Amino acid sequence: MAKTRAWLGTDTGESEGDLRAPMTAGTACPDVAGEQGEWSEDVLAGIPSPYRPDLLQALGRLHAVNSRQWDAEDRVRQAGDGEIPAIKREIDDLNGLRHALIEQVDRILDAAWSANEDVPPITESIGSALDRLSVQKLRIVHTERLAGGDAAAAGRVGILRRQYDDLVWSIAVACEDLVSGRRRTPRPERMKLYGKSVR
């Protein structure tokens, strides 16, 4: 898994356009570093061609964005009225980048599936499921930090870990269905335009 650790949580600066700029400003939260770089290793074993550098880079950046968004959402809850608009704009920017990275992951993975329009789709794209896995990992880490000697909080950590394991299993099964041609990915069009009004 050393190759995975080398890519996850690392911004090489090779991406272009809007995917690059937000990641070069500031530093990522500590959750992205060290052992947190392994957040997706369990599920990557069930995905065809999981060690493609472009996929691993996109997943690392997605986790970094989720970590920064978690931090911003914590800050906005403690901010004064004058600080809230700027942090809310930061959250919107991060959310837009998050969705762009999910779509990037889906484009990379979609090339591995056979497209058969006559079979039923899975309920969400693998990129969206991997995004949920990243957030779940952050939820576990932050809950562990808050748990301390609190037995009730420690019990919540156990539940979160079981949910994480279930999600890893579900993603692996979905990938098997996609590779076999039993299922297909949902239609990729996303209608929400971040930062643009449709009124």
matplotlib code that plots the C-alpha trace (Angstrom):
import matplotlib.pyplot as plt

x = [0.0, 3.0, 2.1, -1.3, 0.1, 2.4, -0.5, -3.4, -3.3, -0.7, -1.2, 1.4, 0.2, -0.4, -4.1, -5.3, -7.9, -10.2, -9.2, -5.7, -6.1, -8.0, -5.5, -2.5, -3.9, -3.4, -2.7, -4.9, -6.2, -4.1, -6.7, -5.2, -1.7, 0.0, -2.2, -5.2, -3.7, -4.9, -8.6, -9.4, -7.0, -9.7, -12.0, -9.4, -8.8, -12.3, -11.9, -10.4, -7.1, -7.1, -3.4, -3.7, -1.9, -4.7, -7.3, -5.1, -4.3, -8.0, -9.0, -6.2, -7.4, -11.0, -10.2, -8.2, -11.1, -13.5, -11.1, -10.9, -14.6, -15.1, -12.8, -14.6, -18.0, -16.6, -15.3, -18.5, -20.4, -18.0, -17.6, -18.9, -21.5, -18.9, -16.8, -19.7, -20.1, -16.4, -16.4, -19.7, -18.2, -15.2, -17.6, -19.4, -16.1, -14.9, -18.2, -18.0, -14.4, -15.6, -18.2, -15.7, -13.4, -16.2, -16.9, -13.2, -13.1, -16.2, -14.8, -11.7, -13.7, -16.4, -13.8, -13.5, -17.1, -19.0, -21.8, -25.0, -28.1, -30.4, -29.4, -30.5, -28.2, -26.6, -28.1, -25.1, -21.8, -18.7, -17.2, -20.1, -19.8, -16.1, -16.8, -19.2, -16.4, -14.0, -16.5, -17.1, -13.4, -13.3, -16.3, -14.5, -11.3, -13.1, -15.4, -12.3, -10.7, -13.8, -14.4, -11.6, -12.8, -16.5, -18.0, -21.0, -18.7, -16.5, -19.7, -20.4, -17.0, -17.7, -20.9, -19.2, -16.5, -19.1, -20.8, -17.5, -16.9, -20.4, -19.8, -16.5, -18.3, -21.1, -18.7, -16.8, -20.1, -21.2, -17.9, -18.3, -21.7, -20.3, -17.4, -19.7, -22.2, -25.1, -25.4, -24.4, -23.5, -26.3, -26.5, -23.7, -25.4, -25.5, -27.9, -26.7, -24.4, -22.3, -21.8, -24.4, -28.0, -30.7, -33.3]
y = [0.0, 2.3, 3.6, 4.6, 6.5, 8.3, 9.8, 10.3, 13.6, 15.0, 17.9, 17.6, 20.7, 18.8, 19.5, 22.3, 25.1, 25.5, 22.2, 23.5, 27.0, 26.3, 23.6, 25.8, 28.4, 27.6, 24.2, 21.2, 20.0, 17.5, 14.8, 14.6, 13.8, 10.7, 7.7, 9.6, 9.3, 5.7, 6.5, 4.9, 1.9, -0.6, 0.3, 0.7, -3.1, -3.5, -1.0, -1.9, -0.2, 1.5, 2.6, 4.9, 8.1, 10.4, 8.5, 8.5, 12.2, 13.1, 11.0, 12.6, 16.1, 15.1, 14.1, 17.3, 19.4, 17.5, 18.1, 21.8, 22.0, 20.3, 22.8, 25.8, 24.5, 24.2, 27.8, 29.3, 27.9, 29.8, 32.9, 36.4, 37.9, 39.9, 36.7, 34.5, 35.7, 35.1, 31.6, 30.8, 31.8, 29.6, 26.7, 27.3, 27.4, 24.2, 22.5, 23.4, 22.0, 18.9, 18.2, 18.9, 16.3, 13.8, 14.2, 13.8, 10.5, 9.4, 10.2, 8.1, 5.2, 5.3, 4.3, 0.9, 0.0, -1.4, 0.9, -1.1, 1.1, -2.0, -2.8, -0.9, 1.8, 1.8, 4.4, 6.8, 7.1, 5.5, 8.9, 10.1, 6.9, 7.5, 11.1, 9.7, 7.4, 10.3, 12.2, 9.1, 8.8, 12.4, 11.9, 8.9, 10.9, 13.9, 11.8, 9.9, 13.2, 14.3, 10.9, 10.9, 8.8, 9.2, 5.7, 7.0, 8.8, 5.7, 3.7, 6.2, 5.6, 1.9, 2.6, 4.9, 2.3, -0.3, 2.2, 2.8, -0.9, -1.4, 1.4, -0.1, -3.4, -1.7, 0.1, -3.2, -5.0, -2.1, -2.2, -5.9, -5.3, -2.6, -4.7, -7.6, -5.5, -6.3, -2.7, 0.7, 4.0, 6.6, 9.3, 11.8, 15.1, 17.4, 20.3, 22.4, 25.2, 26.4, 30.1, 30.8, 31.9, 30.5, 32.9]
z = [0.0, 0.0, -3.5, -2.2, 0.7, -1.6, -3.5, -1.1, 0.6, -1.7, -4.1, -6.9, -8.6, -11.8, -12.0, -14.2, -13.8, -10.8, -9.3, -8.5, -7.0, -3.8, -2.8, -3.1, -0.7, 3.0, 4.5, 4.8, 8.1, 10.1, 9.2, 5.7, 6.8, 8.2, 8.7, 7.4, 4.0, 4.1, 4.3, 1.0, 1.0, 2.1, -0.7, -3.4, -3.4, -4.8, -7.7, -11.1, -11.8, -8.3, -8.4, -11.4, -10.4, -11.6, -9.6, -6.4, -6.8, -7.2, -4.2, -2.1, -3.1, -2.4, 1.1, 1.7, 0.5, 2.8, 5.7, 5.0, 4.6, 7.9, 9.5, 7.9, 9.1, 12.6, 12.4, 11.1, 14.1, 16.4, 14.3, 15.0, 12.7, 10.8, 10.0, 8.9, 5.2, 4.4, 5.9, 4.2, 0.8, 1.6, 2.3, -1.0, -2.9, -1.2, -2.0, -5.6, -5.7, -3.9, -6.6, -9.4, -7.8, -7.4, -11.2, -11.9, -10.0, -11.8, -15.2, -14.4, -13.1, -15.8, -18.4, -16.5, -16.7, -19.7, -20.6, -21.0, -21.0, -20.6, -17.0, -13.9, -12.5, -9.1, -6.8, -6.8, -8.6, -7.1, -6.8, -4.6, -2.5, -2.1, -1.1, 1.6, 2.7, 3.1, 5.2, 7.3, 8.0, 9.1, 11.3, 13.0, 13.6, 15.1, 17.2, 18.5, 19.5, 21.4, 23.0, 25.6, 28.5, 27.6, 27.3, 25.3, 22.8, 22.6, 21.7, 18.9, 17.5, 17.3, 15.4, 13.0, 12.3, 11.5, 9.2, 7.5, 7.0, 5.6, 3.1, 2.0, 1.5, -0.4, -2.7, -3.4, -4.3, -6.5, -8.4, -8.9, -10.4, -12.7, -13.9, -14.6, -16.5, -14.2, -13.3, -14.7, -13.3, -13.0, -15.6, -14.8, -15.4, -12.3, -12.4, -9.5, -10.6, -7.6, -7.4, -10.1, -9.7, -11.9, -10.7]

ax = plt.figure().add_subplot(projection="3d")
ax.plot(x, y, z, "-o")
ax.set_aspect("equal")
plt.show()
